[in-house]
Amino acid sequence: MRALELSGADRASAEELAQEAFARTLVHWARVRTGANPAGYVFTTAFRLLRRTWRRPRTAVLVDEPAASADVAGEAVTVVAVERALRALPARRRACAVLCFVVGLSPKEAARALGIAEGTVRKQLELARDGLRGSLDEGGGSGPQGS
């Protein structure tokens, strides 16, 4: 659900998309459970559903900002800065970044999940890194680790 939120779905839509992805996976569970990556199947299903919503006009807020706790204030500020930087990216670029940087999928797996070419994912990741780096440098946050 969090990966869907970071990719542009509001909280309610992310919940619905996640539930629908799990329901669709359950229908094929006998085959999916013996596959190489059952969790990847759920992510692929969820992001295909999300991609369909991109064609519809959006009016909701993209991501709810988490409430900062006093004991983890620095970490919360970083999380909010990264989420803001992600929200500023175009939808396809944001989805590629979330799937690869947050979820940990390879560009090939992300391409399969989004229904686009692997080269497109790699290019979107390159542009996302540049955009995130620029946004976080301007905002005073720290850049994404390992990118």
N, C-alpha and C positions, 0 to 999 in steps of 0.2 A: 504494500500500500504506500509506503514512504517513497519508494522509487517512482511510483506513478505520480505522487504529489510533486516530487522534484522535477518530473518531466512535464508538468504543466496542468495536471488535473487538480481541481479543488478537492477538498477532503471528502465531500459526499460522493463525487464522481469516482475518486480513487477507491473508496469503499465498494461502490457498485461494480467497478471494473474488476477489482480483486475477487469479489464474490463470484462474478460471472466467469472469470478465468478458472477459479477453482471448480465451479460447477461443470464447466466444459471439460476440464481435465478429468473429473470424476467419471464422466461418461466413457472415457477412453482409458481408465485407470489400469485395466488388465494388461494393456499394451504398454502404457507409459511407465508403470512401476518397474518393468524389466529393462527399460531403456537406459541409455548412458547418463541422462541428466533429467530426472523428473522435475526438479525445480526449474530448470531451464525451459521446460515445456510450459509450465505455468507462466513464467515471465514472457515467453514468446506469445502466448495466448493473450495475456493482459496488454502487452504493448501493441498487438494487432488491433485489439479493441480500442485502445487509446488512439491509435492512428486514425481510426474511423471518425473519432470525435473531432479531429483537427479540421475536418471538412465542414463541420457545423460552426456557426458563429458562437463565440464565447462571450459571456457577460459576467461570469463569476470571477472572484479573486483567485489567482493561480495557486498560491500556497499560503496557508496560515502560518504566521510567524510564531515560533514557540515562545512561551513565557520564560524569561531569564530567571534563573535561581541565583540567590546571593552567593552560594558556595561554589558555583561553577560559572561565574559571570564572564570570565575571559573566554572560556570555551563556547558559551552561548553567543557571545558577540561574534566569534569566528563563524559559527554555524549560520547565524543570521546573515553575515556578510556573504558567505558562499551561496546561500539560498537566493539572496538578492541578485548576485552575479549570474546565477543559473537562470533566474526568471528573466533576466535581460536578454538572454540568448534566444534566437529564433527556435521554434518548436522542434524541428528536426535535429538541429544542432544540440539542443538541450537533451533530447531523448538519447542521442548517441552518447553524450557525455555522461548522463546518469547511468546508462546501461554498462558502459565501460569503466568509468571512474568510481562509481558508487556501488553498483551491483557486482562488478568484477567480470563481466562477460568479455570475451575476446571480440575484436572487430567482426570476425566471421559470424560469431553467435549473435551479436547485436544486429548485423545485417539481416540475418535470418529472422530475427524477432520483429524487425521493423519492415521487412519486405523490400529492402533496398539493396543495392550493390555494396560489396565489401569496400570497394574503392571510395564510394560515397561516404561510408562511415569513417574511413580513415581521414578523408579530407575534412569532414565535419568535426572530427576530433582535433585535428590540427587547428582549425579555426576556433573551436571552443577553447582550447588551451590558450591561444592568443587573447581571446576575448576575456576569459576568466582572469588571466594574468593581468591584463590591463585594468579591468574593473576592480580587482582586489588591490592592486598597487595604488590606484586612485583613491579607493575608499579606506586605505590604511590597514586593510586586513592582510593576512598572510596568504600566500598562494597555495594551490592544492599540492599536497605532498605527493612526490613520486611522479609528477606529470611533466 
